[in-house]
Amino acid sequence: MAGRLYICATPIGNLEDITLRAVETLKKVQLIAAEDTRHSKALLSRYDVHTPVTSYHEHNRFEKAEVLLERLKAGDDIALITDAGTPVISDPGEVLVARAREEGIEVLALPGPCAMIAALSVSGIPGRRFCFEGFLPADNTGRRAVLEELKDEPRTVILYEAPHHLKGTLKELAKALGERRIAVCRELTKLHEEVLTMTLPEAAAYYEENEPRGEFVLVIEGKPAGQAAAETAAAWQEMPLAEHLQYYLDKGLPQKEAMKQMAKDRNTTKREIYNELLKEDSE
């Protein structure tokens, strides 16, 4: 009978932020797969866990996943942990979980700390709808592509960033997104925890004067709905009426429905659209 793979969340700073179930599981499994065995040593020692530990990280995630799968197929239970927080969230654990699912291995979640959720909860920025981007791509082309997408993102955006990249990232975000609010969350649950709420340009200026230290989570408000609607309406207004009508006709809408949608796009009435089209035809 195959073993089980436990996805075990661990503290993001304060070692007391771990569940009783997680501690019990770490003690009873046959093997712990850890992102950094040295880093995890303090946590395991704190809770008197003596289970064997093996490394599973970004650079061995494909080949080591196959080794761990063989252990699972042989009947061993394995707990997957990351350096901090919930495995798979911006973490190489997703490879192992996907392979386990493909092989019919039971995968169980042991929920707990997650830096992006912790940051969102204290940010003061709306949390009903949000998207998580993790770390921005390292290459310039990839970064520009993501930033271009985020310009029109109406949901709250959550990013991770390292201290040595923070200044540059804030400048890029300020340039791309403008005067949006941001909560800069630093060293969450640790001794020097800090949450600063300001605009993106203010944040960029602040860290030009104050050297970033620690790990950061950035919570950025989405594009205001009114602003997005106004910009969309302005874009439609610039399009000739005949071209606008043809756009919806090409999509298969009947002419009456197309004019109805045009009126909505341009924040006017269907009758006004009809009259303007008649005027254009007569000219």
C-alpha positions as CSV (number, residue, x, y, z in Angstrom):
1,M,0.0,0.0,0.0
2,A,1.4,3.4,-1.0
3,G,2.3,6.0,1.5
4,R,0.9,9.5,1.8
5,L,2.5,12.8,1.0
6,Y,1.8,15.5,3.6
7,I,2.1,19.2,2.5
8,C,3.2,20.7,5.8
9,A,3.1,24.5,6.4
10,T,5.9,25.7,8.7
11,P,6.5,29.1,10.4
12,I,7.5,32.1,8.4
13,G,9.4,33.6,11.3
14,N,8.1,32.9,14.8
15,L,8.7,29.2,15.5
16,E,5.5,29.0,17.7
17,D,3.4,29.5,14.6
18,I,3.0,25.8,13.8
19,T,0.0,23.6,14.3
20,L,-0.2,20.7,16.7
21,R,-1.1,18.5,13.7
22,A,2.0,19.5,11.8
23,V,4.3,18.7,14.7
24,E,2.6,15.3,15.2
25,T,2.9,14.5,11.5
26,L,6.5,15.5,11.3
27,K,7.2,13.0,14.1
28,K,5.3,10.1,12.7
29,V,6.3,10.2,8.9
30,Q,9.2,8.1,7.7
31,L,10.9,11.0,5.9
32,I,10.9,14.8,5.8
33,A,11.7,16.4,2.5
34,A,13.0,19.9,3.3
35,E,14.0,22.8,1.0
36,D,17.1,23.4,3.2
37,T,17.9,20.8,5.8
38,R,20.2,23.2,7.7
39,H,17.5,25.8,7.9
40,S,14.9,23.3,9.1
41,K,17.1,22.0,11.8
42,A,16.2,24.7,14.3
43,L,12.4,24.1,13.8
44,L,12.7,20.3,14.1
45,S,15.0,20.6,17.2
46,R,12.6,23.0,18.8
47,Y,9.8,20.4,18.7
48,D,12.0,17.4,19.4
49,V,11.4,15.9,15.9
50,H,14.0,13.2,15.0
51,T,12.6,12.0,11.7
52,P,15.2,11.6,8.9
53,V,15.5,14.6,6.6
54,T,16.4,14.8,3.0
55,S,16.9,17.8,0.7
56,Y,14.3,18.8,-1.9
57,H,15.0,22.1,-3.6
58,E,14.9,24.2,-6.8
59,H,18.0,22.5,-8.2
60,N,17.1,18.9,-7.7
61,R,13.3,19.1,-7.8
62,F,12.8,16.9,-10.9
63,E,15.2,14.0,-10.2
64,K,14.6,14.0,-6.4
65,A,10.8,13.9,-7.0
66,E,11.3,10.6,-8.7
67,V,13.3,9.3,-5.8
68,L,10.7,10.4,-3.3
69,L,7.9,8.9,-5.4
70,E,9.6,5.5,-5.2
71,R,9.7,5.8,-1.4
72,L,6.0,6.7,-1.4
73,K,5.1,3.8,-3.6
74,A,7.0,1.5,-1.3
75,G,4.7,2.6,1.6
76,D,6.6,5.4,3.3
77,D,4.8,8.5,4.4
78,I,6.7,11.7,3.6
79,A,6.2,15.3,4.8
80,L,7.2,18.1,2.5
81,I,8.3,21.3,4.1
82,T,9.7,24.6,2.7
83,D,12.1,27.1,4.4
84,A,9.1,29.1,5.6
85,G,5.4,29.0,5.0
86,T,3.3,26.7,2.8
87,P,5.0,24.4,0.2
88,V,4.2,24.9,-3.5
89,I,3.5,28.7,-3.0
90,S,6.3,30.1,-5.1
91,D,8.2,27.0,-4.2
92,P,9.6,23.9,-6.0
93,G,7.2,21.6,-4.2
94,E,4.7,21.9,-7.0
95,V,6.7,19.4,-9.1
96,L,6.5,16.7,-6.4
97,V,2.8,17.3,-5.8
98,A,2.0,17.1,-9.5
99,R,4.0,13.9,-9.9
100,A,2.4,12.4,-6.8
101,R,-1.1,13.2,-8.2
102,E,-0.1,11.6,-11.6
103,E,0.9,8.4,-9.8
104,G,-2.2,8.2,-7.7
105,I,-0.4,9.0,-4.4
106,E,-2.7,10.5,-1.8
107,V,-1.6,14.1,-1.0
108,L,-2.9,15.8,2.2
109,A,-2.7,19.5,3.1
110,L,-1.7,20.5,6.6
111,P,-2.6,24.2,6.4
112,G,-0.8,26.9,8.3
113,P,1.5,30.0,7.8
114,C,1.7,31.6,4.4
115,A,3.5,34.9,4.0
116,M,1.2,36.3,1.3
117,I,-2.0,35.7,3.3
118,A,-0.4,37.1,6.5
119,A,0.6,40.2,4.6
120,L,-2.8,40.7,3.0
121,S,-4.5,40.3,6.4
122,V,-2.6,43.2,8.0
123,S,-2.2,45.4,4.9
124,G,-5.5,47.4,5.1
125,I,-5.9,46.9,1.3
126,P,-9.0,45.1,0.1
127,G,-8.7,41.3,0.3
128,R,-11.9,40.1,-1.3
129,R,-10.3,39.6,-4.7
130,F,-6.5,39.3,-5.1
131,C,-3.9,37.7,-7.4
132,F,-0.5,36.4,-6.4
133,E,2.5,37.0,-8.7
134,G,5.3,35.7,-6.4
135,F,8.6,37.1,-7.5
136,L,8.7,39.1,-10.7
137,P,10.7,37.5,-13.5
138,A,14.4,38.2,-13.4
139,D,14.8,38.9,-17.1
140,N,13.8,42.4,-18.4
141,T,11.5,41.1,-21.1
142,G,9.5,38.9,-18.6
143,R,9.3,41.7,-16.0
144,R,8.0,44.2,-18.6
145,A,5.4,41.7,-19.8
146,V,4.1,41.1,-16.2
147,L,4.1,44.8,-15.3
148,E,2.1,45.5,-18.5
149,E,-0.5,43.0,-17.4
150,L,-0.7,44.4,-13.9
151,K,-1.4,48.0,-15.2
152,D,-5.0,47.0,-15.8
153,E,-5.4,44.4,-13.0
154,P,-8.4,45.4,-10.9
155,R,-7.7,42.9,-8.1
156,T,-5.2,43.5,-5.2
157,V,-1.7,42.3,-6.3
158,I,0.7,40.5,-4.0
159,L,4.4,40.1,-4.7
160,Y,7.4,38.7,-2.9
161,E,10.7,40.6,-3.1
162,A,14.3,40.2,-1.8
163,P,16.0,43.2,-0.1
164,H,18.6,43.6,-2.8
165,H,16.0,44.0,-5.5
166,L,13.4,46.0,-3.6
167,K,14.5,49.5,-4.7
168,G,14.5,48.7,-8.4
169,T,11.2,46.8,-8.2
170,L,9.4,49.7,-6.4
171,K,10.7,52.2,-9.0
172,E,9.4,49.9,-11.8
173,L,6.0,49.4,-10.1
174,A,5.6,53.2,-9.5
175,K,6.4,53.9,-13.2
176,A,4.0,51.2,-14.4
177,L,1.1,51.5,-11.9
178,G,1.3,55.1,-10.8
179,E,-0.2,56.4,-7.5
180,R,-1.7,53.2,-6.2
181,R,-1.5,52.4,-2.5
182,I,1.0,49.7,-1.4
183,A,1.6,48.0,2.0
184,V,5.3,47.1,2.3
185,C,5.4,44.2,4.7
186,R,8.8,43.4,6.1
187,E,10.0,40.5,8.3
188,L,6.5,39.3,9.1
189,T,6.1,37.5,12.5
190,K,9.8,38.2,13.3
191,L,11.4,40.6,15.8
192,H,11.7,43.5,13.4
193,E,8.2,43.1,11.7
194,E,7.1,46.2,10.0
195,V,4.2,47.2,7.7
196,L,4.3,50.6,5.9
197,T,1.3,51.8,3.9
198,M,1.9,54.6,1.4
199,T,1.7,55.2,-2.4
200,L,4.0,53.5,-4.8
201,P,6.0,56.6,-5.6
202,E,6.3,57.3,-1.8
203,A,7.5,53.8,-1.2
204,A,10.2,54.1,-4.0
205,A,11.4,57.4,-2.5
206,Y,11.4,56.0,1.1
207,Y,13.7,53.1,0.3
208,E,16.0,55.4,-1.6
209,E,16.6,57.0,1.8
210,N,16.3,53.8,3.9
211,E,18.3,50.6,3.1
212,P,16.0,47.6,2.7
213,R,16.6,44.8,5.2
214,G,14.9,41.4,5.5
215,E,12.3,39.7,3.3
216,F,9.4,41.7,1.8
217,V,5.8,41.0,0.8
218,L,4.3,43.8,-1.3
219,V,0.5,44.2,-1.3
220,I,-0.7,46.7,-4.0
221,E,-4.2,47.9,-4.6
222,G,-5.8,47.0,-7.9
223,K,-6.7,49.5,-10.6
224,P,-9.7,51.5,-9.3
225,A,-12.9,50.4,-11.0
226,G,-13.9,53.9,-12.0
227,Q,-10.5,54.6,-13.5
228,A,-10.6,51.4,-15.5
229,A,-14.1,52.1,-16.8
230,A,-13.2,55.7,-17.7
231,E,-10.2,54.6,-19.7
232,T,-12.2,51.9,-21.4
233,A,-14.9,54.3,-22.4
234,A,-12.3,56.8,-23.6
235,A,-10.8,54.1,-25.8
236,W,-14.2,53.3,-27.4
237,Q,-14.9,57.0,-27.9
238,E,-11.8,57.2,-30.1
239,M,-13.0,54.4,-32.3
240,P,-15.2,55.4,-35.3
241,L,-18.8,54.3,-34.9
242,A,-18.9,52.2,-38.0
243,E,-15.7,50.3,-36.9
244,H,-17.2,49.9,-33.4
245,L,-20.4,48.4,-34.9
246,Q,-18.5,46.1,-37.2
247,Y,-16.5,44.8,-34.2
248,Y,-19.6,43.4,-32.6
249,L,-21.2,42.3,-35.9
250,D,-18.0,40.2,-36.6
251,K,-18.6,38.6,-33.2
252,G,-22.0,37.4,-34.4
253,L,-24.2,39.9,-32.5
254,P,-27.4,41.0,-34.2
255,Q,-27.3,44.7,-35.2
256,K,-29.7,45.8,-32.4
257,E,-27.7,43.9,-29.8
258,A,-24.5,45.4,-31.2
259,M,-25.8,48.9,-30.9
260,K,-27.0,48.2,-27.3
261,Q,-23.4,47.1,-26.4
262,M,-21.9,50.1,-28.2
263,A,-24.1,52.4,-26.1
264,K,-22.9,50.7,-22.9
265,D,-19.2,51.0,-24.1
266,R,-19.6,54.7,-24.8
267,N,-21.7,55.5,-21.8
268,T,-24.6,56.8,-24.0
269,T,-28.0,55.6,-25.2
270,K,-28.9,53.2,-28.0
271,R,-31.0,55.9,-29.7
272,E,-28.0,58.2,-29.7
273,I,-25.9,55.5,-31.3
274,Y,-28.6,54.9,-33.9
275,N,-28.9,58.6,-34.8
276,E,-25.2,59.0,-35.1
277,L,-24.9,56.0,-37.4
278,L,-27.8,57.4,-39.6
279,K,-26.0,60.7,-39.7
280,E,-22.8,59.1,-40.9
281,D,-24.6,57.1,-43.6
282,S,-26.2,60.3,-44.9
283,E,-23.0,62.2,-45.2
